[in-house]
Amino acid sequence: MKVDPSFQMPILNIEEVYKIYQSEKTETAALRGVSLTVYPGEKVALIGPSGAGKTTLVNISAGLLPPTSGKIFWSGISRDISRLSGEQIVRERRRFAGLVFQETKLISHLNVSQNVKLGGHLAGMEKEEIDDRTSMLIDLVGLGDRVKHKPNMLSGGERQRVAIAAALVTNPQLIIADEVTASLDPLTGEQILDVLDDINRELGVALLIATHAQQVASRAERIIEIKDGVILATHGSSIRLRDLAETRRLAVDNQNRISLPEDIMKLLGNPRSFRARLQGQQILLSIPEDELYEVEKVLTCSVCGELVDKGSQVCKNCGMVIT
């Protein structure tokens, strides 16, 4: 479902969020000043390596985890939700967002219909509304012939469909998902993505999905790349996860900061400063002369990992021939 953000108010607005995990001896910054918006009907994917901060950002977006600092706003709530009590967040989340994760967390002794209805009962919806919406959603996810089946009688893909229907029973504005196809085979994963596309198109529900998968990312309209707890760049649906440089548009945060990709910095010798000047519509960066030095290629043995002398054809440590 294509949207034009210029005419819309965001349904999710995250402002300058930091999340720091503390132990007795160390502090780890999982998010470092992240700002993010999601608009009505939008399909957004979060990508990045393990440890980049994707799951932390998803959990903070869903109100499952409090930020160390920063603000989170949900549509229809004028207050920063991190200032609400846990009970208030749970109540407001039922109206605002449906959550879908890799583990479906269905109730084992309830059948498909009962699992879908449960969220509606907890939200205090009228029985007739719950029944009507449950019937519609079960048909939408393609499980009309499985309504009496319990989770142990369903395949992994079918259980994920039930979880999606259950997340939608309260008529939320946004589905927040984390690695929704990670435990499924590619064909079943494609079917789940088709279901999410149908939901986005027919119900107008926005999607925010964290993923490692090309299969998932290429379905999104806007792709956000996270690295080391900061938003590094955005991409379009033509993204190739194996060659992110081809589609990468570096992101500018609310403080007018840009993070340069690690591969570019390495090629430049990891300089600690740049000179910047404007030439027409281009910003030209150059390394100050006192930081320029020759970056030599460092060669290591592919077998033992030892440094190999420049020009040598044999590793002195293990005797491996260097090619």
BAFI-3210 file (N, C-alpha, C; in Angstrom, 3 decimals, decimal comma, padded with zeros to 6 digits):
// residues 323
n [1|2|3|4|5|6|7|8|9|10|11|12|13|14|15|16|17|18|19|20|21|22|23|24|25|26|27|28|29|30|31|32|33|34|35|36|37|38|39|40|41|42|43|44|45|46|47|48|49|50|51|52|53|54|55|56|57|58|59|60|61|62|63|64|65|66|67|68|69|70|71|72|73|74|75|76|77|78|79|80|81|82|83|84|85|86|87|88|89|90|91|92|93|94|95|96|97|98|99|100|101|102|103|104|105|106|107|108|109|110|111|112|113|114|115|116|117|118|119|120|121|122|123|124|125|126|127|128|129|130|131|132|133|134|135|136|137|138|139|140|141|142|143|144|145|146|147|148|149|150|151|152|153|154|155|156|157|158|159|160|161|162|163|164|165|166|167|168|169|170|171|172|173|174|175|176|177|178|179|180|181|182|183|184|185|186|187|188|189|190|191|192|193|194|195|196|197|198|199|200|201|202|203|204|205|206|207|208|209|210|211|212|213|214|215|216|217|218|219|220|221|222|223|224|225|226|227|228|229|230|231|232|233|234|235|236|237|238|239|240|241|242|243|244|245|246|247|248|249|250|251|252|253|254|255|256|257|258|259|260|261|262|263|264|265|266|267|268|269|270|271|272|273|274|275|276|277|278|279|280|281|282|283|284|285|286|287|288|289|290|291|292|293|294|295|296|297|298|299|300|301|302|303|304|305|306|307|308|309|310|311|312|313|314|315|316|317|318|319|320|321|322|323]
n.u [000,857|000,963|002,060|001,931|003,995|004,103|001,569|000,533|000,129|002,450|001,992|003,585|006,133|009,369|011,729|014,994|016,028|017,754|019,203|020,606|022,239|023,072|025,527|027,264|029,908|030,075|028,789|026,517|025,652|022,834|021,103|021,635|020,641|018,428|016,010|012,783|010,077|006,840|004,329|000,726|-000,459|002,004|004,804|007,491|010,820|013,322|016,734|019,984|023,116|023,492|023,122|022,948|020,891|018,278|016,213|015,997|015,064|012,591|011,279|011,168|009,615|007,235|006,534|007,393|009,775|011,465|012,931|016,275|016,625|014,836|011,925|008,725|006,009|002,668|000,029|-002,872|-002,355|-001,383|000,721|004,144|004,775|006,557|006,336|004,078|002,310|002,975|000,574|-001,063|000,287|-000,029|-002,813|-003,204|-001,651|-003,062|-005,000|-003,472|-001,257|-000,432|001,385|003,820|005,907|008,889|008,573|005,458|003,776|001,200|-001,764|-001,743|-003,911|-006,088|-008,165|-007,837|-009,735|-010,351|-007,851|-007,468|-009,601|-008,986|-007,388|-009,234|-011,187|-009,623|-009,192|-011,632|-013,630|-016,845|-018,812|-020,079|-018,709|-016,142|-016,562|-017,359|-015,103|-013,082|-013,914|-013,683|-010,920|-009,728|-010,535|-009,207|-006,496|-006,420|-007,304|-009,779|-010,694|-009,575|-010,451|-011,133|-008,902|-006,148|-003,001|-000,925|-001,736|-001,233|000,808|004,069|003,876|001,104|000,594|001,865|000,205|-002,120|-001,152|-000,774|-003,428|-004,486|-003,081|-004,352|-006,951|-007,958|-008,146|-005,778|-003,549|-001,042|001,230|003,775|006,666|009,119|011,615|009,801|009,608|011,726|011,940|010,810|010,484|011,599|009,409|007,080|007,562|007,280|004,554|003,538|004,385|002,848|000,357|000,706|001,012|-001,564|-003,045|-002,002|-002,840|-005,674|-006,729|-005,395|-003,408|-000,389|003,048|005,825|008,785|011,409|014,272|016,531|016,404|016,539|014,279|012,185|012,839|012,742|010,072|009,236|008,389|009,954|013,160|015,154|018,386|020,278|023,088|025,342|023,714|022,799|020,916|021,929|021,384|018,921|016,928|015,485|012,947|014,408|016,589|019,582|020,734|023,265|024,807|024,738|025,689|024,905|022,275|022,164|021,228|022,524|021,573|020,380|020,375|018,326|020,038|021,521|023,526|025,649|026,374|029,167|029,630|031,270|032,976|033,779|035,157|037,302|038,656|039,578|041,432|040,528|040,166|040,090|038,960|037,436|037,646|035,132|033,324|031,109|029,996|028,172|025,375|026,613|028,326|031,597|033,992|037,150|040,284|042,207|045,581|047,402|046,478|046,744|048,022|049,757|047,765|048,399|047,965|047,111|048,189|047,082|047,545|045,413|045,014|046,283|046,123|048,229|050,262|051,555|054,649|055,388|055,387|056,062|055,623|055,026|053,704|055,409|054,766|053,021|053,569|051,868|051,018|050,833|048,429]
n.v [-001,192|001,930|005,016|008,567|010,270|013,025|014,009|012,909|012,092|010,624|007,287|006,005|007,384|007,844|009,387|010,360|008,089|006,322|003,293|001,684|-001,056|-002,326|-003,914|-005,287|-004,593|-003,513|-001,337|-001,370|000,107|-000,266|001,134|004,299|007,226|007,012|007,857|007,457|007,095|005,835|005,614|005,745|002,729|002,035|000,004|-001,115|-002,181|-003,332|-003,693|-005,204|-006,298|-009,046|-007,995|-005,333|-003,766|-004,086|-005,784|-004,656|-002,101|-002,787|-003,893|-001,665|000,022|-001,346|-000,988|-002,854|-002,692|-000,355|002,789|004,047|006,753|009,328|009,571|008,050|007,948|006,998|006,817|008,648|008,945|011,436|011,651|010,820|007,436|006,090|007,254|006,258|003,971|000,427|-001,022|000,815|000,982|-001,637|-001,684|000,395|-000,564|-002,757|-001,545|-000,134|-001,614|-004,793|-007,697|-009,805|-012,521|-014,598|-016,928|-018,263|-018,387|-019,364|-020,452|-023,620|-025,343|-024,189|-023,822|-022,808|-020,717|-019,896|-019,022|-016,787|-015,174|-014,554|-012,216|-010,201|-010,566|-009,964|-007,298|-006,242|-006,137|-006,264|-009,272|-009,991|-008,399|-009,455|-012,095|-011,670|-010,353|-012,235|-014,380|-013,149|-012,615|-015,151|-016,308|-014,533|-015,111|-017,617|-019,957|-021,119|-023,753|-024,798|-024,063|-025,398|-026,718|-027,405|-025,885|-027,883|-029,462|-028,167|-026,908|-025,232|-022,877|-022,540|-022,077|-019,628|-018,064|-018,106|-016,663|-014,171|-013,488|-013,380|-011,200|-009,183|-008,964|-006,959|-004,827|-003,187|-000,401|-000,936|-003,548|-005,084|-006,837|-009,430|-011,076|-012,745|-014,820|-016,471|-019,088|-020,654|-022,547|-021,451|-021,388|-021,533|-019,260|-017,331|-017,522|-016,593|-013,957|-013,142|-013,179|-011,096|-008,979|-008,960|-008,210|-005,677|-004,380|-004,814|-004,231|-001,966|-001,859|-000,873|-002,033|-003,013|-004,519|-006,433|-007,938|-010,449|-011,315|-011,391|-012,054|-011,024|-008,299|-007,260|-007,002|-004,737|-001,201|000,802|000,644|000,333|000,646|-000,503|-000,089|-000,847|000,352|002,759|004,516|003,880|004,071|004,376|002,343|001,348|-000,857|-002,297|-003,374|-005,248|-007,491|-008,518|-006,661|-003,898|-001,362|-000,587|000,383|002,075|004,912|007,333|008,094|011,061|012,180|013,587|015,415|016,324|014,539|012,221|008,834|007,188|004,356|001,362|-000,026|001,926|003,706|002,092|001,726|004,284|004,438|004,780|007,582|010,258|012,685|015,018|017,370|019,563|020,785|022,709|022,096|023,206|021,202|019,238|017,725|017,808|015,763|015,677|014,318|015,737|016,949|016,255|013,862|012,072|009,071|006,219|003,445|000,247|-003,002|-005,627|-008,881|-012,065|-015,456|-017,907|-020,274|-020,518|-017,958|-016,224|-013,252|-012,454|-011,985|-009,187|-009,824|-012,458|-015,925|-018,116|-019,199|-018,625|-019,748|-022,028|-023,138|-022,943|-022,356|-019,205|-017,645]
n.w [000,000|-001,100|000,244|000,789|002,665|003,072|003,304|005,541|009,020|011,234|012,515|014,266|016,111|016,869|018,867|019,129|020,621|023,078|024,207|026,809|028,035|031,151|033,141|035,968|035,422|032,872|030,261|027,611|024,645|022,984|021,340|019,868|019,951|018,125|015,708|014,347|012,073|011,277|008,869|008,212|006,785|005,681|004,603|006,254|006,612|008,864|008,721|009,220|010,697|013,092|016,431|015,812|016,765|016,020|017,134|019,683|018,985|017,816|020,068|021,766|020,172|020,328|022,930|024,738|025,970|027,943|026,959|027,588|027,359|025,542|023,340|022,690|020,576|020,048|017,660|018,420|021,081|023,160|024,849|025,583|025,400|026,998|029,412|030,517|032,689|033,145|032,923|031,593|029,143|028,121|027,779|025,877|023,788|022,798|021,253|019,459|018,246|016,771|017,624|016,219|016,343|015,916|017,449|017,927|020,193|020,807|022,590|023,828|024,463|023,303|020,411|016,899|016,361|018,987|019,913|018,288|019,069|021,699|022,282|021,686|023,687|025,949|025,454|025,915|023,975|022,301|022,182|019,741|017,903|018,195|017,299|014,599|013,538|014,006|012,369|009,840|009,747|009,985|007,601|005,882|006,333|005,336|006,709|006,993|007,039|009,283|011,778|014,147|014,875|017,053|018,119|017,990|015,918|013,630|010,918|010,884|009,329|009,287|011,994|012,257|010,690|012,252|014,441|013,251|012,565|015,167|016,152|014,854|015,697|017,353|015,711|015,030|014,183|013,288|012,519|014,253|013,776|014,285|012,719|011,249|009,405|009,923|010,974|009,064|005,997|002,695|000,792|002,409|003,915|001,922|001,456|003,896|003,758|001,609|002,851|004,710|002,940|001,828|004,064|004,542|002,181|002,036|004,573|005,306|007,220|008,702|008,416|010,333|010,225|011,452|010,070|008,696|006,178|002,640|001,221|002,786|003,105|000,490|000,017|001,260|001,294|002,242|003,514|006,317|007,388|010,036|012,108|014,601|016,545|015,465|012,927|009,828|007,048|004,366|002,154|-001,022|-002,481|-004,303|-003,112|-002,460|-000,274|-000,194|-001,388|-000,293|-000,773|-003,299|-003,230|-001,116|000,752|002,567|005,868|007,475|010,708|013,414|014,505|012,431|011,686|009,952|009,391|008,222|006,093|007,203|005,424|003,587|005,259|006,051|003,628|003,295|005,249|007,835|008,774|011,223|010,880|008,563|005,868|004,653|001,859|-000,192|-003,440|-005,871|-005,860|-004,497|-001,755|-000,898|000,501|002,068|003,136|005,694|005,161|007,152|007,998|006,001|004,802|003,537|002,855|003,487|002,125|004,188|004,553|005,437|006,474|005,162|006,443|009,063|010,024|010,545|010,120|006,912|005,361|003,257|-000,170|000,167|-000,623|000,798|003,897|006,876|009,260|009,034|006,583|004,424|001,019|-000,365|-002,264]
ca.u [000,000|001,821|001,591|002,693|004,169|003,969|000,176|000,102|000,761|002,954|001,313|004,655|007,176|010,415|012,602|016,274|015,987|018,948|018,988|021,878|022,150|024,127|025,854|028,115|031,200|030,061|027,602|026,421|024,659|022,165|020,606|022,358|020,010|017,647|014,708|012,102|008,642|006,084|003,107|-000,405|-000,430|003,348|005,518|008,865|011,674|014,558|017,786|021,265|023,717|023,157|023,682|022,863|019,885|016,956|015,233|015,804|014,208|011,256|010,684|010,859|008,486|006,040|006,288|007,791|011,046|011,573|014,211|017,060|016,174|014,151|010,460|007,984|004,614|001,734|-001,112|-004,016|-001,907|-000,640|001,873|005,219|004,301|007,507|005,923|002,885|002,525|002,931|-000,826|-001,557|000,909|-000,694|-004,163|-003,123|-001,048|-004,105|-005,678|-002,545|-000,344|-000,425|002,769|004,049|007,317|009,313|007,841|004,068|003,225|-000,222|-002,171|-001,778|-005,186|-007,131|-008,134|-007,510|-010,715|-010,218|-006,604|-007,660|-010,561|-008,501|-006,991|-010,443|-011,776|-008,756|-009,343|-012,970|-014,491|-018,148|-018,743|-020,469|-017,598|-015,050|-016,932|-017,344|-013,738|-012,345|-014,309|-013,099|-009,462|-009,365|-010,673|-008,187|-005,196|-006,540|-007,439|-011,198|-010,948|-008,765|-010,888|-011,226|-007,611|-005,263|-001,690|-000,096|-002,276|-000,956|002,196|004,679|003,291|-000,278|000,645|002,209|-001,014|-002,985|-000,566|-001,060|-004,851|-004,678|-002,528|-005,205|-008,343|-008,384|-008,139|-004,683|-003,059|000,326|001,770|005,204|007,108|010,558|012,034|008,534|009,742|013,049|011,875|010,016|011,160|011,370|008,084|006,121|007,833|006,681|003,107|003,279|004,555|001,652|-000,706|000,959|000,691|-003,030|-003,494|-001,631|-003,642|-007,119|-007,109|-004,683|-002,559|001,032|003,925|007,207|009,319|012,863|014,590|017,831|016,130|016,268|012,893|011,296|013,204|012,361|008,626|008,966|008,463|011,063|014,038|016,026|019,582|020,803|024,430|025,924|022,788|022,405|020,365|023,001|020,929|017,638|016,984|014,215|012,624|015,379|017,724|020,243|021,413|024,676|025,515|023,947|026,210|024,233|021,005|022,251|021,121|022,926|020,542|020,746|019,513|017,767|021,145|022,258|024,707|025,685|027,339|029,754|029,760|032,566|033,855|034,357|036,143|038,488|039,386|040,216|042,408|039,864|040,526|039,295|038,352|037,335|037,285|033,910|032,983|029,955|030,231|026,843|024,526|027,425|029,216|032,879|034,768|038,551|041,028|043,271|046,900|048,147|045,943|046,982|049,137|049,507|047,091|048,951|047,166|047,650|047,908|047,166|047,427|044,024|044,963|046,614|045,818|049,433|050,633|052,484|055,563|055,113|056,126|056,308|054,680|054,810|053,544|056,514|054,263|052,471|054,046|050,828|051,371|049,981|048,071]
ca.v [000,000|003,104|006,187|009,798|010,775|014,476|014,334|012,027|012,160|009,281|006,541|005,704|008,416|007,616|010,557|010,367|007,024|005,592|002,165|001,223|-002,214|-002,233|-005,017|-004,801|-004,098|-002,913|-000,724|-001,603|000,972|-000,991|002,188|005,537|008,390|006,597|008,463|006,653|007,313|004,934|006,291|004,835|001,876|001,866|-001,256|-000,739|-003,268|-002,993|-004,656|-004,946|-007,527|-009,409|-007,053|-003,961|-003,026|-004,252|-006,325|-003,639|-001,056|-003,367|-004,023|-000,316|000,494|-002,045|-000,726|-004,014|-002,362|001,097|003,358|004,743|008,134|009,517|009,581|007,191|008,372|006,192|007,568|008,712|009,192|012,694|011,561|009,861|006,218|005,625|007,869|005,586|002,789|-000,812|-001,359|001,725|000,602|-002,856|-001,321|001,191|-001,372|-003,592|-000,733|000,467|-002,501|-006,238|-008,169|-011,124|-012,849|-015,885|-017,895|-017,821|-018,243|-019,679|-021,225|-024,979|-026,033|-023,461|-024,049|-021,633|-019,662|-019,414|-018,259|-015,493|-014,396|-014,253|-010,813|-009,383|-010,650|-009,224|-005,873|-005,811|-005,954|-006,934|-010,640|-010,025|-007,825|-010,436|-013,215|-011,233|-010,048|-013,498|-015,110|-012,458|-012,744|-016,546|-016,467|-013,724|-015,794|-018,901|-021,079|-021,362|-025,175|-025,222|-023,291|-026,231|-027,361|-026,846|-025,598|-029,063|-030,098|-027,247|-026,739|-023,987|-021,765|-022,340|-021,438|-018,222|-017,417|-017,904|-015,570|-012,919|-013,199|-013,000|-009,859|-008,215|-009,048|-005,695|-003,804|-002,233|000,385|-001,332|-004,851|-005,051|-008,227|-009,660|-012,328|-013,457|-016,005|-017,059|-020,522|-021,291|-022,777|-020,303|-021,376|-021,153|-017,858|-016,521|-017,531|-015,696|-012,591|-012,858|-012,869|-009,753|-008,036|-008,886|-007,444|-004,285|-003,849|-004,880|-003,632|-000,706|-001,939|-000,651|-003,123|-002,727|-005,873|-006,606|-009,155|-010,673|-012,032|-010,692|-012,377|-010,120|-006,899|-006,829|-006,738|-003,460|000,032|001,578|-000,260|001,106|-000,119|-000,163|-000,616|-000,386|001,171|004,001|004,325|004,203|004,408|003,852|001,679|001,051|-002,276|-002,958|-003,705|-006,555|-007,513|-008,867|-005,500|-002,779|-000,091|-000,252|001,084|002,797|006,368|007,601|008,796|012,221|012,122|014,865|016,304|016,540|013,670|011,131|007,777|006,631|002,902|000,861|-000,407|003,157|004,220|001,240|002,034|005,586|004,377|005,164|008,932|010,751|013,967|015,358|018,714|019,519|022,004|022,566|022,391|023,045|020,399|018,149|017,957|017,150|015,487|015,348|014,039|016,726|016,448|015,652|012,520|011,217|008,136|005,100|002,306|-000,960|-004,203|-006,583|-010,229|-013,093|-016,832|-018,372|-021,493|-020,316|-016,591|-015,441|-012,235|-012,941|-010,931|-008,634|-010,480|-013,865|-016,849|-019,244|-018,810|-019,126|-020,441|-023,357|-023,622|-022,843|-021,564|-018,023|-017,362]
ca.w [000,000|-001,227|000,974|000,615|004,014|003,177|003,605|006,618|010,327|011,546|013,571|015,224|016,045|017,874|018,843|019,838|021,626|023,501|025,105|027,355|028,925|032,165|034,037|037,065|034,962|031,534|029,685|026,176|024,016|021,898|020,452|020,165|019,353|016,957|015,426|013,334|011,907|010,402|008,466|007,991|005,606|005,148|004,850|006,605|007,083|009,567|008,418|009,855|011,221|014,464|017,388|015,312|017,529|015,405|018,083|020,718|018,422|017,692|021,397|022,252|019,367|020,785|024,343|025,539|026,596|028,106|026,532|028,615|027,160|024,273|023,399|021,773|020,465|019,263|017,173|019,324|022,459|023,113|025,754|025,366|026,056|028,010|030,668|030,994|033,517|032,391|032,676|030,555|027,870|027,647|027,329|024,649|022,719|022,196|020,246|018,510|017,512|016,918|017,662|015,642|016,498|015,372|018,259|017,816|021,543|020,862|023,762|023,278|024,652|022,581|018,972|016,080|016,595|020,367|020,002|017,638|019,850|023,045|022,391|021,695|025,030|026,873|025,163|026,299|022,810|022,345|021,662|018,337|017,132|018,225|016,428|013,202|013,123|013,992|011,157|008,694|009,762|009,714|006,150|005,224|006,413|004,651|007,644|007,213|007,286|010,432|012,949|015,344|015,121|018,077|017,535|017,690|014,714|012,535|010,480|011,337|008,587|009,739|013,324|012,058|010,195|013,416|015,222|012,537|012,763|016,569|016,328|014,163|016,132|017,976|014,664|015,265|013,053|012,943|012,897|014,552|013,674|014,389|012,081|011,144|008,552|010,161|011,258|008,022|004,721|001,805|000,184|003,449|004,223|000,858|001,679|005,028|003,255|000,814|003,816|005,243|001,864|001,746|005,233|004,293|001,082|002,261|005,855|005,494|008,407|008,437|008,832|010,732|010,341|011,545|009,324|008,051|004,938|001,381|000,887|003,517|002,848|-000,853|-000,001|001,928|000,505|002,808|004,259|007,195|007,745|011,355|012,369|015,858|017,318|014,790|011,585|008,888|005,706|003,907|000,859|-001,663|-002,608|-005,188|-002,272|-002,458|001,020|-000,385|-001,943|000,195|-001,287|-004,549|-003,005|000,169|000,859|003,941|006,637|008,287|011,890|013,861|014,846|011,179|011,662|008,981|009,701|007,002|006,157|007,678|004,323|003,033|006,217|006,006|002,399|003,473|006,330|009,078|009,243|012,344|010,535|007,144|005,461|003,849|001,136|-001,069|-004,856|-006,437|-004,982|-003,963|-000,616|-001,136|001,712|001,824|004,362|005,912|004,783|008,267|008,262|004,850|004,835|002,635|003,461|002,907|002,249|005,150|004,096|006,475|005,997|005,250|007,255|010,484|010,418|010,810|009,141|005,897|004,923|001,940|-001,242|000,457|-001,238|001,719|005,301|007,682|010,448|008,747|005,295|003,410|-000,139|-000,459|-003,665]
c.u [000,893|001,220|002,480|002,831|003,935|002,543|-000,352|000,796|001,260|002,101|002,301|005,747|008,139|011,435|013,824|016,333|017,373|018,507|020,340|021,615|023,346|024,287|026,770|029,388|031,148|028,734|027,635|025,305|024,061|021,575|021,242|021,727|019,208|016,331|014,084|010,634|008,071|004,738|001,981|-000,256|000,937|003,882|006,997|009,612|012,899|015,583|019,063|021,807|023,226|023,855|023,593|021,883|018,477|015,915|014,971|014,873|012,774|010,566|010,346|009,677|007,179|005,716|006,621|009,048|011,139|012,906|014,968|016,759|015,558|012,650|009,870|006,526|003,851|000,562|-002,277|-003,658|-001,010|000,618|002,903|004,867|005,278|007,218|004,675|003,255|002,462|001,516|-001,407|-000,994|000,233|-002,062|-004,119|-002,556|-002,101|-004,853|-004,740|-001,801|-000,618|001,004|002,854|005,543|007,608|008,635|006,396|003,358|001,698|-000,516|-002,479|-003,138|-006,364|-007,024|-007,867|-008,448|-010,548|-008,944|-006,756|-008,560|-009,991|-008,142|-008,176|-011,125|-010,954|-008,899|-010,734|-013,898|-015,812|-018,050|-019,066|-019,354|-016,434|-015,338|-016,828|-015,911|-012,896|-012,650|-013,671|-011,599|-009,013|-009,507|-009,563|-006,829|-005,273|-006,662|-008,899|-011,531|-010,162|-009,252|-010,922|-009,911|-006,847|-003,858|-000,854|-000,578|-001,968|000,516|002,747|004,099|001,864|-000,321|000,988|001,009|-001,989|-002,470|-000,840|-002,520|-005,116|-004,167|-003,444|-006,615|-008,844|-008,354|-007,042|-004,311|-001,753|000,581|003,275|005,695|008,626|010,874|010,838|008,618|010,997|013,015|011,127|010,866|010,793|009,971|007,022|006,313|007,212|005,164|002,722|003,404|003,387|000,484|-000,525|000,672|-000,818|-003,591|-003,204|-002,541|-005,124|-007,569|-006,414|-003,788|-001,102|001,854|005,296|007,844|010,839|013,225|016,060|017,649|015,872|014,805|011,913|011,569|012,702|010,857|008,295|009,046|009,631|011,859|015,050|017,164|020,153|022,156|024,936|025,024|022,423|021,789|021,386|022,454|019,510|017,832|015,575|014,044|013,567|016,631|018,258|021,095|022,890|025,486|024,737|024,414|025,480|022,979|021,031|022,138|021,399|021,893|021,146|019,804|019,057|018,823|022,031|023,548|024,528|026,718|027,851|029,924|031,186|033,513|034,513|035,437|037,428|039,331|040,126|041,263|041,852|040,294|039,597|038,674|038,318|037,206|036,052|033,711|031,858|030,345|028,916|025,942|025,282|028,223|030,480|033,635|036,198|039,250|042,114|044,649|047,624|047,582|046,208|048,197|048,762|048,861|047,591|048,007|047,858|047,212|048,068|046,975|045,992|043,879|045,178|046,361|047,020|049,647|051,680|053,338|055,238|055,994|056,373|055,234|054,360|054,684|054,649|056,035|053,803|052,892|053,021|051,301|050,365|049,694|047,472]
c.v [001,242|004,288|007,374|010,449|012,273|014,897|013,543|012,409|010,759|008,603|006,093|006,738|008,212|008,738|010,361|009,320|006,407|004,415|001,614|000,077|-002,167|-003,548|-004,458|-004,127|-003,335|-002,224|-000,956|-000,737|000,247|-000,026|003,503|006,700|008,088|007,356|007,726|007,028|006,238|005,595|005,288|004,041|001,584|000,462|-000,941|-001,968|-002,687|-004,071|-004,253|-006,243|-007,838|-008,451|-005,608|-003,114|-003,196|-004,705|-005,347|-002,549|-001,552|-003,418|-002,667|000,262|-000,098|-001,780|-001,893|-003,733|-000,850|001,612|003,930|006,232|008,237|009,382|008,657|007,627|007,406|007,063|007,495|008,950|010,423|012,651|010,567|008,575|005,686|006,239|007,197|004,411|001,550|-001,210|-000,477|001,354|-000,633|-002,519|-000,565|000,372|-002,252|-002,847|-000,336|-000,551|-003,966|-006,731|-009,587|-011,405|-014,237|-017,028|-017,429|-017,654|-018,416|-020,502|-022,644|-025,654|-025,308|-023,765|-022,735|-020,471|-019,052|-018,599|-016,876|-014,599|-013,874|-012,787|-009,868|-009,394|-009,844|-007,713|-005,353|-005,543|-006,702|-008,300|-010,699|-009,476|-008,802|-011,574|-012,832|-011,025|-011,331|-014,292|-014,485|-012,697|-014,172|-016,841|-015,729|-014,417|-017,222|-020,112|-021,409|-022,809|-025,710|-024,614|-024,103|-026,930|-026,641|-026,698|-026,816|-029,834|-029,266|-027,272|-025,423|-022,773|-021,479|-021,683|-019,962|-017,440|-017,141|-016,727|-014,217|-012,521|-012,733|-011,584|-008,782|-008,120|-007,741|-004,522|-002,751|-001,477|-000,144|-002,763|-004,687|-006,491|-008,313|-011,040|-013,264|-014,717|-016,817|-018,572|-021,303|-021,544|-021,654|-020,243|-020,960|-019,699|-016,932|-016,440|-016,613|-014,238|-012,185|-012,469|-011,456|-008,682|-007,855|-008,026|-005,960|-003,649|-003,759|-004,197|-002,306|-000,676|-001,751|-001,813|-002,576|-004,064|-005,833|-007,935|-009,206|-011,111|-011,112|-010,852|-011,401|-008,671|-006,410|-006,593|-005,354|-002,302|000,902|000,652|000,581|000,213|000,397|-000,820|000,001|000,608|002,505|003,653|004,829|004,728|003,920|003,253|001,558|-000,444|-003,022|-003,405|-005,108|-006,599|-007,859|-007,704|-004,237|-001,444|000,356|000,590|001,976|004,306|006,711|008,474|009,977|012,237|013,520|015,884|016,603|015,734|012,585|010,123|007,192|005,125|002,470|000,536|000,811|003,698|003,391|001,543|003,357|005,586|004,802|006,547|009,381|012,103|014,130|016,868|018,597|020,849|021,695|022,947|022,133|022,335|019,235|018,599|017,155|017,005|015,161|015,145|015,098|016,126|015,777|014,289|011,562|010,324|006,949|003,960|001,036|-002,133|-005,169|-007,971|-011,203|-014,456|-017,315|-019,620|-021,202|-018,895|-015,719|-014,383|-012,791|-011,777|-010,496|-009,319|-011,961|-014,723|-018,034|-018,698|-019,428|-019,952|-021,867|-023,933|-023,561|-021,947|-020,440|-017,728|-015,990]
c.w [000,000|-000,470|000,632|001,987|004,157|003,523|004,795|007,925|010,670|012,614|014,640|015,032|017,206|017,753|019,744|020,960|021,823|024,357|025,511|028,315|029,876|032,909|035,117|036,553|033,644|031,228|028,175|025,610|022,818|020,873|020,865|019,402|018,103|016,886|014,249|013,279|010,991|010,144|008,209|006,697|005,038|005,453|005,031|007,109|007,778|009,257|009,133|010,414|012,632|015,418|016,963|016,114|017,008|016,424|019,215|020,217|018,261|019,050|022,013|021,489|019,861|022,247|025,244|026,347|026,752|027,572|027,727|028,560|025,778|024,440|022,336|021,771|019,580|018,845|018,154|020,768|022,440|023,975|025,241|026,117|027,094|029,369|031,256|031,895|032,625|032,019|031,575|029,187|027,290|027,075|026,001|023,488|022,041|021,101|019,118|017,643|017,799|016,786|017,103|015,699|015,929|016,125|018,364|019,160|021,578|022,115|023,297|023,407|023,990|021,090|018,230|016,399|017,988|020,549|019,396|018,484|021,164|023,226|022,429|023,050|026,037|026,682|025,505|025,129|023,002|021,654|020,173|017,447|017,065|017,256|014,957|012,715|013,062|012,731|009,922|008,617|009,455|008,226|005,411|005,231|005,871|005,547|007,948|007,509|008,486|011,755|014,234|015,694|016,234|017,490|017,174|016,470|013,466|012,158|011,026|010,635|009,007|011,116|013,196|011,528|011,337|014,242|014,571|012,720|014,187|016,833|015,754|014,736|016,742|017,001|014,882|014,000|012,481|013,383|013,089|014,620|013,735|013,830|011,871|010,281|008,862|010,368|010,184|006,778|003,751|001,198|001,193|003,847|003,196|001,035|002,836|004,590|002,362|001,725|004,360|004,184|001,724|002,875|005,040|003,246|001,440|003,544|006,119|006,713|007,998|008,994|009,189|011,069|010,400|010,890|008,926|006,606|003,755|000,993|001,532|003,130|001,500|-000,990|000,566|000,942|000,960|003,717|005,018|007,654|009,066|011,536|013,668|016,588|016,717|013,437|010,586|007,566|005,488|002,515|000,300|-001,846|-003,554|-004,435|-002,538|-001,200|000,890|-000,947|-001,576|-000,370|-002,546|-004,334|-001,769|-000,020|002,310|004,648|007,393|009,491|012,311|014,278|013,633|011,101|010,607|009,443|008,393|007,148|006,494|006,530|003,687|003,957|006,193|004,775|002,501|004,575|007,671|009,594|010,360|012,057|009,015|007,004|004,569|003,147|000,154|-002,492|-005,593|-005,440|-004,353|-002,753|-000,857|000,179|001,310|003,158|004,526|005,660|005,927|008,658|007,124|005,075|003,956|003,404|002,780|003,117|003,193|004,727|005,247|005,848|006,196|006,110|008,736|010,958|010,691|009,723|008,191|005,427|003,503|000,900|-001,025|-000,192|-000,339|003,132|006,127|008,864|010,128|007,400|004,181|002,271|-000,267|-001,918|-003,787]
res [m|k|v|d|p|s|f|q|m|p|i|l|n|i|e|e|v|y|k|i|y|q|s|e|k|t|e|t|a|a|l|r|g|v|s|l|t|v|y|p|g|e|k|v|a|l|i|g|p|s|g|a|g|k|t|t|l|v|n|i|s|a|g|l|l|p|p|t|s|g|k|i|f|w|s|g|i|s|r|d|i|s|r|l|s|g|e|q|i|v|r|e|r|r|r|f|a|g|l|v|f|q|e|t|k|l|i|s|h|l|n|v|s|q|n|v|k|l|g|g|h|l|a|g|m|e|k|e|e|i|d|d|r|t|s|m|l|i|d|l|v|g|l|g|d|r|v|k|h|k|p|n|m|l|s|g|g|e|r|q|r|v|a|i|a|a|a|l|v|t|n|p|q|l|i|i|a|d|e|v|t|a|s|l|d|p|l|t|g|e|q|i|l|d|v|l|d|d|i|n|r|e|l|g|v|a|l|l|i|a|t|h|a|q|q|v|a|s|r|a|e|r|i|i|e|i|k|d|g|v|i|l|a|t|h|g|s|s|i|r|l|r|d|l|a|e|t|r|r|l|a|v|d|n|q|n|r|i|s|l|p|e|d|i|m|k|l|l|g|n|p|r|s|f|r|a|r|l|q|g|q|q|i|l|l|s|i|p|e|d|e|l|y|e|v|e|k|v|l|t|c|s|v|c|g|e|l|v|d|k|g|s|q|v|c|k|n|c|g|m|v|i|t]
***
